[in-house]
Amino acid sequence: MAKHEPLLPQIEQFIHDNPQGVLTSFRRNGMPQLSIVTVYPRDGGVGISITETRMKFKNLLRDPRCSVLISHADWWSGFLVFEGKAELIHSGNADPEALRRARRHIFSATTRRRSRDWDEYDRIAAADKRVAMVLRPEHVYGSALAKMREALAK
């Protein structure tokens, strides 16, 4: 993947500290579809692992517009919403080596560990048809952002 503008360190830390989110994609009829996902900071955006067999993947191929809500675990201590377009690395658009590396990066980032057997992981990820998704935000908002701005102003 090409390098992009990094997220503010405070935003990256918020994503790192709160690794669950809700992804919104859009169905063919225009209605939103929400999915619970694991998130991590990646290349100036939010990284997510999905699979080619799920509707969210099909929705994002057709219409890459999406948003991700990431909330503090207690829901009341702040949240961020990232809006933009999904970038997908999958079997239909990536060479096998690039896809293998992207899948491994997702595994390490979302589980915060390395596989004991990368060959086995590669087989499982291929069978699952894992997709590396990155949402580089065009717009970010939420109560956590306001708190970050307040802290920086002090």
C-alpha positions as CSV (number, residue, x, y, z in Angstrom):
1,M,0.0,0.0,0.0
2,A,1.1,3.5,-0.7
3,K,1.9,5.8,2.3
4,H,-0.7,8.4,3.2
5,E,-1.0,11.2,5.6
6,P,-1.0,9.8,9.1
7,L,-3.8,10.2,11.5
8,L,-3.2,12.5,14.5
9,P,-1.4,10.4,17.2
10,Q,-4.3,10.9,19.6
11,I,-6.7,9.5,17.0
12,E,-4.4,6.5,16.3
13,Q,-4.2,5.9,20.1
14,F,-8.0,6.1,20.4
15,I,-8.4,3.4,17.7
16,H,-5.6,1.3,19.3
17,D,-7.3,1.5,22.7
18,N,-10.8,0.8,21.4
19,P,-10.4,-1.9,18.8
20,Q,-14.1,-2.6,18.2
21,G,-16.3,-0.6,15.9
22,V,-19.5,-0.6,13.7
23,L,-19.0,-0.4,9.9
24,T,-21.8,1.1,7.9
25,S,-22.0,0.1,4.2
26,F,-24.9,0.6,1.8
27,R,-27.2,-2.0,0.4
28,R,-28.4,-2.0,-3.2
29,N,-31.7,-0.4,-2.1
30,G,-29.8,2.5,-0.4
31,M,-30.5,1.3,3.2
32,P,-27.5,1.1,5.5
33,Q,-26.1,-2.2,6.7
34,L,-24.3,-2.2,10.0
35,S,-21.6,-4.8,10.9
36,I,-19.6,-5.2,14.1
37,V,-15.9,-5.2,13.2
38,T,-12.4,-5.2,14.7
39,V,-10.4,-2.1,13.9
40,Y,-6.9,-0.8,14.0
41,P,-4.9,2.2,12.8
42,R,-3.5,1.6,9.3
43,D,-1.8,3.8,6.8
44,G,-3.6,7.0,7.7
45,G,-6.9,5.3,8.2
46,V,-8.9,2.6,9.9
47,G,-8.0,-1.0,9.0
48,I,-10.6,-3.7,9.1
49,S,-10.6,-7.4,8.2
50,I,-13.6,-8.6,6.3
51,T,-14.3,-11.6,4.0
52,E,-15.4,-11.8,0.3
53,T,-18.4,-13.9,1.2
54,R,-20.2,-11.3,3.4
55,M,-22.6,-8.7,2.1
56,K,-20.5,-5.8,3.5
57,F,-17.8,-6.8,1.0
58,K,-20.3,-6.9,-1.9
59,N,-21.8,-3.6,-0.8
60,L,-18.4,-1.9,-0.6
61,L,-17.4,-3.3,-4.1
62,R,-20.6,-1.7,-5.5
63,D,-20.5,1.5,-3.4
64,P,-17.2,2.1,-1.5
65,R,-18.8,4.9,0.7
66,C,-18.8,3.9,4.3
67,S,-18.4,5.0,7.9
68,V,-17.0,3.4,11.0
69,L,-18.1,4.3,14.5
70,I,-15.5,3.6,17.2
71,S,-16.6,4.1,20.8
72,H,-14.9,3.9,24.1
73,A,-15.8,0.7,25.8
74,D,-18.2,2.4,28.2
75,W,-20.0,4.3,25.4
76,W,-20.0,7.5,27.4
77,S,-16.3,8.5,27.4
78,G,-16.2,9.4,23.8
79,F,-16.6,8.1,20.2
80,L,-15.2,8.9,16.8
81,V,-16.9,8.4,13.4
82,F,-14.8,8.1,10.3
83,E,-16.4,8.7,6.9
84,G,-14.9,8.0,3.5
85,K,-14.4,5.3,0.9
86,A,-13.2,1.8,1.5
87,E,-10.1,0.6,-0.2
88,L,-10.2,-3.2,-0.5
89,I,-7.3,-5.6,-1.1
90,H,-8.8,-8.9,-2.2
91,S,-8.3,-11.9,-4.5
92,G,-9.8,-10.1,-7.4
93,N,-7.5,-7.1,-7.4
94,A,-4.2,-8.0,-5.7
95,D,-1.4,-10.3,-6.6
96,P,-1.1,-13.3,-4.3
97,E,2.0,-12.1,-2.4
98,A,0.6,-8.6,-1.8
99,L,-2.6,-10.2,-0.5
100,R,-0.8,-12.6,1.7
101,R,1.2,-9.7,3.3
102,A,-1.9,-7.6,3.8
103,R,-3.7,-10.5,5.4
104,R,-0.8,-11.1,7.8
105,H,-0.6,-7.4,8.7
106,I,-4.4,-7.5,9.5
107,F,-3.9,-10.6,11.7
108,S,-1.0,-9.1,13.6
109,A,-2.7,-5.7,14.0
110,T,-6.1,-6.9,15.1
111,T,-4.9,-9.7,17.4
112,R,-1.8,-7.8,18.6
113,R,0.3,-10.9,18.2
114,R,2.1,-12.9,15.5
115,S,1.0,-16.2,14.2
116,R,2.9,-19.3,15.5
117,D,2.6,-20.8,12.0
118,W,2.3,-18.3,9.2
119,D,1.8,-21.0,6.6
120,E,-1.2,-22.3,8.4
121,Y,-2.6,-18.8,8.9
122,D,-2.1,-18.2,5.1
123,R,-4.2,-21.3,4.3
124,I,-6.9,-20.3,6.8
125,A,-7.0,-16.7,5.5
126,A,-7.2,-17.9,1.9
127,A,-10.0,-20.4,2.7
128,D,-11.9,-17.6,4.6
129,K,-11.3,-15.3,1.6
130,R,-10.0,-12.6,3.9
131,V,-10.0,-9.0,2.6
132,A,-7.8,-6.1,3.9
133,M,-9.9,-3.0,4.1
134,V,-8.7,0.5,4.9
135,L,-11.0,3.5,5.3
136,R,-9.0,6.7,5.0
137,P,-11.3,9.3,6.4
138,E,-12.6,12.3,4.4
139,H,-14.3,13.4,7.6
140,V,-13.9,12.6,11.3
141,Y,-16.3,13.7,14.0
142,G,-17.4,12.7,17.5
143,S,-17.2,13.6,21.2
144,A,-13.7,12.1,21.5
145,L,-12.4,14.5,18.9
146,A,-13.7,17.5,20.8
147,K,-12.0,16.1,24.0
148,M,-8.7,15.7,22.0
149,R,-8.9,19.3,20.8
150,E,-9.6,20.6,24.3
151,A,-6.6,18.7,25.6
152,L,-4.3,20.0,22.9
153,A,-5.5,23.6,23.5
154,K,-4.3,23.5,27.2
